[in-house]
Amino acid sequence: MATCLVIFTTLPSLRGPHLIPFLTYYLIASAAYLFSVLRLNRDRLPISLIWGLAITFRIILLFTSPTLSDDVYRYIWDGHLLNQGVNPYALPVNSTSLDMFDIPLRSLVNHSWMASPYLPSDQILFFTVYRIAPDSVLAFQIAAIAFDLLTGWLVMDILKRLKLPLRWVLIYLWSPLIIVEFAHGAHIDSWMISLVMASFWLLVKVHPGSHNERNLKTGSVLTMSAATLTKIVPVILVPVFFRRWGWRRLVLFGGFTLIVAALFSIGAGWGVFGSLDGRGLFGAIRIYASFWNHNSSLYHWLEVAITGYQAGGAVPVEPPYQQGILLAKLITAGLAGLVVLLTGWWAWRIDDPQKADHETRSLGLLRLAIFPISAYLLLTPTVHPWYVALVVPFLPFLMPKRSEQPLSRRFLWPGLYFTLIVAISYLSYLDPANPKEFAWVRRVEYLPFFVLLVWAALPCFWQTFQHKRNQAVL
C-alpha cells in the first residue's frame, strides 16, 4: 500500500492521461487492503503498527496536490471571504463586486457562477484554517487528515467500550478510499464524518443512570446538529438516535440547527425560493438538487426507464425529459424516506433497555446506521467517491462478536467492494475538458455489489423462514 501511494506522488496529476496509472495502483493497494482485512482475526497486529502505518500512508499523500477534485479551492475562497467579513452566500465567485477581495486561487474555484454550496459548519472550519494558514492547500489537507484520524480514534474507542477487538479499526484506518479522498483530496467530508462518529461516541459513553448522562446526550445532539450543518446528509441518522435522545432533545436538535443556519443567512438570504442564481444559504444546494447527476445507480436506471432516454450518463435536463426526471427524483426520495423511517422503527425496537444490555444495543444502532446511508448512496442522483466515505467508519462494527453467528460479517464484503471500486468512476475524467460517463463503469460498480448484498442477506432470510416455520409447527 505504501509503495502504491509513493507512486502517486510521482504523477504530475491523478486525472487525464495519468488516471489509468493512478487507478491501477489504487486497485493494487485495494487488493493489499482486502488481504489485510481477511487476515485481521488471524494476524494479531499491534495497535501501534496499525496506527503507525495509517499515519505513514497519509503523510505520503501530503506530497501531492489535490487533482482528483478541485473543491479545496472553494474552501480557500470561502475562508478568505469570511476573514474579510464577507458572507460567502451573498454573491457568486465571479461577481465583480468581489474583485476587491481577489486572490490568485480565485480563478481555480469551480462553478464560479454561484455562491457557496457549503453549509455553516463547513464555513466555520474554512474561516479557522484560512486564518491560520492563508491560501494554503496543504493546510486543508492537514486539517482533513486531523479529522480523519480523530474519526479513527473514535471508532477505536467505541470498539473498546463495546468490548470488541481494537484491531478492527484497521478497516477504517487503512481504507484506500479514506486515505486518498482526505489526505490527497482534502474533502470536507472528513469533518462531517468525525462529527457523526463523535455523536455516536457520546451516546456509547452514556450508561443509564450515570451522573453525566444528560450532558453526554446533549453533546450528542449538538455534534449531530453540527454534522447536519455540513452537508445535510447526516440528518438521515437522526431516527437512529431518537429513543436515546427523546422528544426534548429532538426539538433541541431542530432548534439549534435552525438558529445557526439563520445566523449565516443574514445578508445573503435563505435562497430557498426565487430564481436559481446560486445565492443565499441554500441557493447553490437548490442548483445541485435540480441539475447535478453523476455515477448514480438505482436512480439512474429508474430515470432511464421513465424517460426512455438510453445513455451511459445522465439524462439531459431538457423539456421532453423534465417530468420523467422529476418523477424519478420523487420516487427515489420517497424510497429513501421510507428506509429512514423503517430504520427509526427498528432502532426503537432494538434500543429497549428491557431487552438487551447497553453494549449490545449500542452495537445494534451502529450497524443500523448503515441502512439509511446505503439507501442514500443507492438512490441519490450523484455519487462521487468521497460521498461513500461516510459508510466506512461503520464497517468495523459488522465484524461479529465471539458470541454471535458470523452473519453480520457477510455484509462487510459488499460494503468493502463498493467503497473500493467506486474510484473507477473517476474514469469520467480521462478527458477533463469533456467529462463522460461509461455504462460499463456503472455496471462494474453496482451489479457485483447487489450480488454480494443478496449473498449476504440470504442466510438471514433463511434463518427467519426457518424460525417462522418452526413456530407454525409448534
C-alpha positions as CSV (number, residue, x, y, z in Angstrom):
1,M,0.0,0.0,0.0
2,A,2.8,2.4,0.9
3,T,4.6,1.7,-2.4
4,C,1.4,2.5,-4.4
5,L,0.9,5.7,-2.5
6,V,4.5,6.7,-3.1
7,I,4.0,6.2,-6.9
8,F,1.0,8.6,-6.7
9,T,3.5,11.3,-5.6
10,T,5.5,10.8,-8.9
11,L,2.5,11.5,-11.1
12,P,2.0,15.2,-12.2
13,S,-1.8,14.7,-11.8
14,L,-4.2,11.9,-11.0
15,R,-6.6,13.0,-13.8
16,G,-6.3,13.0,-17.6
17,P,-3.6,10.7,-19.1
18,H,-2.4,9.9,-15.6
19,L,-5.7,8.5,-14.4
20,I,-5.1,4.9,-15.7
21,P,-1.8,4.6,-13.7
22,F,-3.5,6.1,-10.7
23,L,-6.4,3.6,-10.8
24,T,-4.0,0.7,-11.5
25,Y,-2.0,1.3,-8.4
26,Y,-5.1,2.3,-6.4
27,L,-6.6,-1.2,-7.2
28,I,-3.3,-2.9,-6.2
29,A,-3.5,-1.0,-2.9
30,S,-7.1,-2.1,-2.5
31,A,-6.1,-5.7,-3.0
32,A,-3.5,-5.4,-0.3
33,Y,-6.1,-3.8,2.0
34,L,-8.6,-6.6,1.4
35,F,-5.9,-9.1,2.2
36,S,-5.2,-7.3,5.4
37,V,-8.9,-7.4,6.4
38,L,-9.2,-11.1,5.5
39,R,-6.2,-11.8,7.8
40,L,-7.5,-9.5,10.6
41,N,-8.5,-12.2,13.0
42,R,-5.5,-14.4,12.2
43,D,-2.6,-11.9,12.4
44,R,-2.6,-10.3,15.8
45,L,-1.3,-6.9,14.6
46,P,-0.2,-4.5,17.3
47,I,-2.4,-1.4,17.5
48,S,0.8,0.7,17.3
49,L,1.6,-0.9,13.9
50,I,-1.9,-0.3,12.6
51,W,-1.7,3.4,13.6
52,G,1.9,3.9,12.6
53,L,1.2,2.7,9.1
54,A,-2.1,4.6,8.9
55,I,-0.3,7.9,9.7
56,T,2.5,7.0,7.3
57,F,0.0,6.4,4.4
58,R,-1.5,9.8,5.0
59,I,1.8,11.7,5.3
60,I,2.9,10.3,1.9
61,L,0.0,11.9,0.2
62,L,0.7,15.3,1.7
63,F,3.4,15.4,-1.1
64,T,0.6,15.5,-3.7
65,S,-1.7,18.4,-4.6
66,P,-5.4,17.7,-5.0
67,T,-6.1,16.9,-8.6
68,L,-8.9,14.4,-8.5
69,S,-11.1,17.2,-7.3
70,D,-10.7,21.0,-7.1
71,D,-13.2,21.5,-4.2
72,V,-10.3,22.7,-2.0
73,Y,-10.1,26.0,-3.9
74,R,-13.7,26.8,-3.0
75,Y,-12.8,26.1,0.7
76,I,-9.9,28.6,0.5
77,W,-12.1,31.2,-1.3
78,D,-14.9,31.0,1.3
79,G,-12.4,31.1,4.1
80,H,-10.8,34.2,2.6
81,L,-14.2,36.0,2.2
82,L,-15.1,35.2,5.8
83,N,-11.9,36.6,7.1
84,Q,-12.6,39.7,5.2
85,G,-16.1,39.9,6.8
86,V,-17.9,38.9,3.6
87,N,-20.7,36.4,3.6
88,P,-19.8,33.7,1.0
89,Y,-23.5,33.0,0.4
90,A,-24.2,36.6,-0.7
91,L,-22.5,36.7,-4.1
92,P,-21.1,34.2,-6.7
93,V,-17.4,33.9,-7.0
94,N,-17.2,35.7,-10.3
95,S,-19.2,38.7,-9.1
96,T,-17.4,42.0,-10.0
97,S,-18.4,43.2,-6.5
98,L,-15.8,40.8,-5.1
99,D,-13.0,41.9,-7.3
100,M,-11.5,44.0,-4.4
101,F,-11.0,40.7,-2.5
102,D,-9.3,38.9,-5.4
103,I,-6.6,36.3,-4.7
104,P,-4.7,34.2,-7.3
105,L,-6.6,31.0,-6.3
106,R,-9.9,32.6,-7.1
107,S,-9.6,31.6,-10.8
108,L,-9.4,27.9,-9.8
109,V,-12.7,27.8,-7.9
110,N,-15.2,25.5,-9.6
111,H,-18.8,26.7,-10.5
112,S,-17.7,30.3,-10.0
113,W,-21.1,31.5,-11.3
114,M,-22.8,30.5,-8.0
115,A,-22.2,31.4,-4.3
116,S,-21.0,28.8,-1.8
117,P,-22.7,25.4,-1.6
118,Y,-21.2,24.6,1.8
119,L,-23.2,25.0,5.0
120,P,-22.3,26.8,8.2
121,S,-20.3,24.2,9.9
122,D,-18.0,24.0,6.9
123,Q,-17.7,27.8,6.8
124,I,-16.6,27.8,10.4
125,L,-13.8,25.4,9.5
126,F,-12.9,27.3,6.4
127,F,-12.6,30.5,8.4
128,T,-10.4,28.9,11.0
129,V,-8.0,27.1,8.7
130,Y,-7.6,30.1,6.4
131,R,-7.0,32.3,9.5
132,I,-4.1,30.0,10.5
133,A,-2.7,29.5,7.0
134,P,-4.0,31.8,4.3
135,D,-4.2,30.5,0.7
136,S,-2.7,27.1,1.8
137,V,-3.9,23.9,0.1
138,L,-1.6,21.9,2.3
139,A,-3.3,23.4,5.4
140,F,-6.7,22.0,4.3
141,Q,-5.1,18.6,3.6
142,I,-3.6,18.5,7.1
143,A,-7.0,19.6,8.6
144,A,-8.7,16.8,6.7
145,I,-6.2,14.3,8.0
146,A,-6.6,15.5,11.5
147,F,-10.3,14.9,11.5
148,D,-9.9,11.7,9.6
149,L,-7.5,10.4,12.4
150,L,-9.9,11.7,15.0
151,T,-12.6,9.5,13.4
152,G,-10.2,6.6,13.6
153,W,-9.6,7.2,17.3
154,L,-13.4,7.5,17.9
155,V,-14.0,4.2,16.1
156,M,-11.3,2.5,18.2
157,D,-12.6,3.9,21.5
158,I,-16.2,2.8,20.6
159,L,-14.8,-0.7,19.9
160,K,-13.1,-0.7,23.3
161,R,-16.2,0.4,25.1
162,L,-18.2,-2.3,23.3
163,K,-15.6,-4.9,24.3
164,L,-14.6,-5.6,20.7
165,P,-11.1,-6.1,19.4
166,L,-9.3,-2.8,18.8
167,R,-7.5,-4.1,15.7
168,W,-10.8,-3.9,13.8
169,V,-10.1,-0.2,13.5
170,L,-7.8,-1.2,10.6
171,I,-10.9,-1.5,8.4
172,Y,-11.3,2.3,8.6
173,L,-7.7,3.5,9.0
174,W,-6.3,1.5,6.1
175,S,-9.1,2.1,3.6
176,P,-7.6,3.4,0.4
177,L,-10.8,5.4,-0.3
178,I,-10.4,7.2,3.0
179,I,-6.7,7.8,2.6
180,V,-6.9,9.2,-0.9
181,E,-10.0,11.3,-0.5
182,F,-8.8,13.0,2.7
183,A,-5.0,13.1,2.6
184,H,-4.9,13.9,-1.1
185,G,-8.4,15.4,-1.8
186,A,-8.8,17.3,1.5
187,H,-12.5,16.8,1.3
188,I,-14.7,18.4,3.9
189,D,-16.5,15.1,4.5
190,S,-13.6,14.3,6.9
191,W,-15.0,17.0,9.2
192,M,-18.6,15.8,8.7
193,I,-17.8,12.1,9.5
194,S,-15.8,13.0,12.6
195,L,-18.8,14.9,13.9
196,V,-21.2,12.0,13.1
197,M,-18.9,9.5,14.9
198,A,-18.4,11.9,17.9
199,S,-22.2,11.9,18.2
200,F,-22.3,8.1,18.4
201,W,-19.3,8.0,20.7
202,L,-21.0,10.3,23.2
203,L,-24.1,8.0,23.3
204,V,-21.9,4.9,23.7
205,K,-20.3,6.6,26.7
206,V,-23.7,7.1,28.3
207,H,-24.5,4.5,30.9
208,P,-28.1,4.7,32.1
209,G,-28.3,6.5,35.5
210,S,-24.8,7.9,35.3
211,H,-24.2,11.4,36.7
212,N,-23.2,12.8,33.3
213,E,-26.0,11.2,31.2
214,R,-27.8,14.4,30.4
215,N,-24.6,16.3,29.3
216,L,-23.5,13.4,27.1
217,K,-26.8,13.1,25.4
218,T,-27.0,16.9,24.8
219,G,-23.5,16.8,23.4
220,S,-24.6,14.0,21.0
221,V,-27.4,16.2,19.8
222,L,-25.2,19.2,19.3
223,T,-22.5,17.3,17.4
224,M,-25.1,15.7,15.1
225,S,-26.6,19.1,14.5
226,A,-23.1,20.4,13.6
227,A,-22.7,17.4,11.2
228,T,-26.0,18.1,9.6
229,L,-24.8,21.7,9.1
230,T,-22.0,20.4,6.9
231,K,-23.9,18.5,4.1
232,I,-27.5,17.9,5.4
233,V,-27.0,14.1,4.8
234,P,-26.4,13.2,8.5
235,V,-30.0,14.2,9.2
236,I,-31.0,10.7,7.9
237,L,-29.3,9.2,11.0
238,V,-31.5,11.2,13.5
239,P,-34.2,8.4,13.7
240,V,-31.4,6.0,14.9
241,F,-30.9,8.3,17.9
242,F,-34.5,9.1,18.7
243,R,-35.1,6.7,21.5
244,R,-31.9,7.7,23.3
245,W,-32.4,11.4,22.7
246,G,-36.1,11.7,23.5
247,W,-38.5,14.4,22.3
248,R,-36.9,17.3,24.1
249,R,-33.5,16.7,22.6
250,L,-35.0,16.2,19.2
251,V,-36.5,19.7,19.5
252,L,-33.1,20.9,20.6
253,F,-31.5,19.4,17.5
254,G,-34.0,21.1,15.2
255,G,-33.8,24.5,17.1
256,F,-30.0,24.6,17.3
257,T,-29.7,23.7,13.6
258,L,-32.2,26.4,12.6
259,I,-30.7,29.1,14.7
260,V,-27.2,28.5,13.3
261,A,-28.5,28.4,9.8
262,A,-30.4,31.7,10.3
263,L,-27.3,33.5,11.6
264,F,-25.5,32.6,8.3
265,S,-28.4,33.7,6.2
266,I,-28.1,37.3,7.4
267,G,-27.1,39.5,4.5
268,A,-27.5,36.7,2.0
269,G,-31.0,35.3,2.4
270,W,-32.1,31.7,2.5
271,G,-32.0,31.0,-1.2
272,V,-35.0,28.7,-0.9
273,F,-37.3,30.5,-3.4
274,G,-36.8,32.6,-6.4
275,S,-34.5,32.3,-9.4
276,L,-31.8,29.6,-9.4
277,D,-28.9,32.1,-9.3
278,G,-27.0,30.2,-6.6
279,R,-27.3,32.9,-4.0
280,G,-28.4,32.5,-0.4
281,L,-27.8,29.8,2.2
282,F,-29.5,27.1,0.1
283,G,-29.2,28.7,-3.3
284,A,-26.3,26.6,-4.6
285,I,-27.8,23.5,-3.0
286,R,-31.0,24.0,-5.0
287,I,-29.0,24.1,-8.2
288,Y,-27.2,20.9,-7.1
289,A,-30.5,19.2,-6.3
290,S,-32.0,20.3,-9.6
291,F,-29.2,19.6,-12.1
292,W,-26.4,17.5,-10.7
293,N,-26.3,13.9,-11.8
294,H,-23.3,11.7,-11.8
295,N,-22.5,8.0,-11.2
296,S,-25.9,7.1,-9.7
297,S,-27.2,3.6,-9.6
298,L,-30.9,2.8,-8.9
299,Y,-31.8,6.5,-9.6
300,H,-30.1,6.3,-13.0
301,W,-31.8,3.1,-14.1
302,L,-35.2,4.4,-12.9
303,E,-34.6,7.7,-14.7
304,V,-33.8,5.9,-17.9
305,A,-36.8,3.6,-17.6
306,I,-39.2,6.5,-17.1
307,T,-37.8,8.9,-19.7
308,G,-36.8,6.3,-22.3
309,Y,-33.5,8.1,-22.9
310,Q,-30.7,5.5,-23.2
311,A,-27.3,6.8,-22.3
312,G,-24.2,5.8,-20.4
313,G,-24.5,9.0,-18.3
314,A,-27.2,11.3,-17.1
315,V,-30.5,12.1,-18.9
316,P,-30.3,15.6,-20.3
317,V,-32.3,18.2,-18.4
318,E,-34.4,19.2,-21.4
319,P,-38.2,19.8,-21.7
320,P,-39.0,16.4,-23.1
321,Y,-37.4,14.7,-20.1
322,Q,-38.0,17.1,-17.2
323,Q,-41.2,15.4,-16.0
324,G,-39.6,12.0,-16.1
325,I,-36.6,13.3,-14.2
326,L,-38.8,14.9,-11.5
327,L,-40.9,11.7,-11.2
328,A,-37.7,9.6,-10.8
329,K,-36.5,12.0,-8.1
330,L,-39.8,11.9,-6.2
331,I,-39.8,8.1,-6.3
332,T,-36.3,7.7,-5.1
333,A,-36.7,10.4,-2.4
334,G,-39.8,8.6,-1.2
335,L,-38.0,5.2,-1.1
336,A,-35.1,6.8,0.8
337,G,-37.5,8.4,3.3
338,L,-39.2,5.0,3.8
339,V,-35.9,3.4,4.6
340,V,-35.1,6.1,7.1
341,L,-38.5,5.7,8.8
342,L,-38.2,1.9,8.9
343,T,-34.7,2.3,10.3
344,G,-36.1,4.5,13.0
345,W,-38.8,2.0,13.9
346,W,-36.2,-0.8,14.0
347,A,-33.9,1.3,16.2
348,W,-36.7,2.0,18.6
349,R,-37.3,-1.8,18.9
350,I,-33.7,-2.9,19.5
351,D,-32.8,0.0,21.8
352,D,-35.2,-1.2,24.5
353,P,-33.3,-1.4,27.8
354,Q,-35.5,-4.2,28.9
355,K,-34.4,-6.5,26.1
356,A,-30.6,-6.1,26.0
357,D,-27.7,-4.5,27.7
358,H,-26.1,-1.1,26.8
359,E,-23.3,-2.5,24.7
360,T,-25.5,-4.8,22.7
361,R,-28.0,-2.1,22.0
362,S,-25.3,0.4,21.0
363,L,-23.7,-2.1,18.6
364,G,-27.1,-2.6,17.0
365,L,-27.5,1.1,16.5
366,L,-24.1,1.4,14.8
367,R,-25.0,-1.4,12.4
368,L,-28.4,0.1,11.7
369,A,-26.8,3.4,10.7
370,I,-25.5,1.6,7.6
371,F,-29.1,1.2,6.2
372,P,-30.1,4.8,5.7
373,I,-26.6,5.7,4.5
374,S,-26.7,2.9,1.9
375,A,-30.2,3.9,0.8
376,Y,-29.0,7.5,0.3
377,L,-26.0,6.3,-1.8
378,L,-28.0,4.0,-3.9
379,L,-30.9,6.3,-4.5
380,T,-29.3,9.7,-4.9
381,P,-28.6,11.2,-8.4
382,T,-25.0,12.0,-7.6
383,V,-22.4,9.6,-6.1
384,H,-18.8,11.0,-6.0
385,P,-16.2,8.6,-4.4
386,W,-15.8,10.8,-1.3
387,Y,-19.6,10.6,-0.7
388,V,-19.1,6.9,0.0
389,A,-16.6,7.6,2.8
390,L,-19.4,8.1,5.3
391,V,-20.2,4.4,5.4
392,V,-16.6,3.3,6.1
393,P,-16.3,4.0,9.8
394,F,-19.4,1.8,10.4
395,L,-17.9,-1.2,8.6
396,P,-15.8,-2.4,11.6
397,F,-18.9,-2.9,13.6
398,L,-20.1,-5.5,11.1
399,M,-17.5,-7.9,12.4
400,P,-19.2,-10.4,14.7
401,K,-18.6,-10.8,18.4
402,R,-17.4,-14.1,19.7
403,S,-20.9,-14.9,21.0
404,E,-22.5,-14.1,17.6
405,Q,-23.0,-16.1,14.4
406,P,-20.8,-14.7,11.7
407,L,-23.8,-13.5,9.7
408,S,-23.1,-9.8,10.1
409,R,-19.6,-10.2,8.7
410,R,-21.1,-11.2,5.3
411,F,-22.4,-7.7,4.9
412,L,-18.9,-6.4,5.3
413,W,-17.9,-7.6,1.8
414,P,-20.5,-5.7,-0.3
415,G,-19.5,-2.6,1.7
416,L,-15.8,-3.1,1.2
417,Y,-16.3,-3.8,-2.5
418,F,-18.3,-0.7,-3.1
419,T,-16.1,1.6,-1.1
420,L,-13.1,0.5,-3.1
421,I,-14.5,0.0,-6.6
422,V,-16.3,3.4,-6.6
423,A,-12.9,5.0,-7.5
424,I,-13.3,3.8,-11.1
425,S,-16.0,6.4,-11.6
426,Y,-13.0,8.8,-12.0
427,L,-12.7,7.4,-15.5
428,S,-15.2,10.1,-16.4
429,Y,-12.3,12.5,-16.2
430,L,-10.0,10.7,-18.7
431,D,-10.5,13.9,-20.7
432,P,-11.1,16.6,-18.0
433,A,-12.2,19.1,-20.7
434,N,-15.0,16.7,-21.8
435,P,-16.2,14.6,-18.8
436,K,-18.1,11.5,-19.9
437,E,-19.7,8.6,-18.0
438,F,-19.4,5.0,-19.2
439,A,-22.2,2.5,-18.9
440,W,-19.8,-0.4,-18.2
441,V,-18.3,1.5,-15.3
442,R,-21.7,1.8,-13.6
443,R,-22.3,-1.9,-14.1
444,V,-18.9,-2.9,-12.7
445,E,-19.5,-0.7,-9.7
446,Y,-23.1,-1.7,-8.8
447,L,-24.0,-5.1,-10.2
448,P,-21.4,-7.1,-8.2
449,F,-22.4,-5.0,-5.1
450,F,-26.0,-6.1,-5.5
451,V,-24.9,-9.8,-6.0
452,L,-22.8,-9.6,-2.8
453,L,-25.6,-8.0,-1.0
454,V,-28.1,-10.8,-1.9
455,W,-25.4,-13.3,-0.9
456,A,-25.0,-11.6,2.5
457,A,-28.7,-11.4,3.1
458,L,-29.8,-14.9,2.1
459,P,-28.8,-16.6,5.4
460,C,-30.7,-14.0,7.3
461,F,-33.9,-14.6,5.2
462,W,-33.4,-18.4,5.5
463,Q,-33.0,-18.1,9.3
464,T,-36.2,-16.1,9.5
465,F,-38.0,-18.5,7.3
466,Q,-36.9,-21.5,9.4
467,H,-37.8,-19.7,12.7
468,K,-41.4,-18.9,11.4
469,R,-41.8,-22.5,10.1
470,N,-40.8,-23.9,13.5
471,Q,-43.2,-21.6,15.2
472,A,-46.0,-22.8,12.9
473,V,-45.2,-26.4,13.6
474,L,-45.3,-25.8,17.3
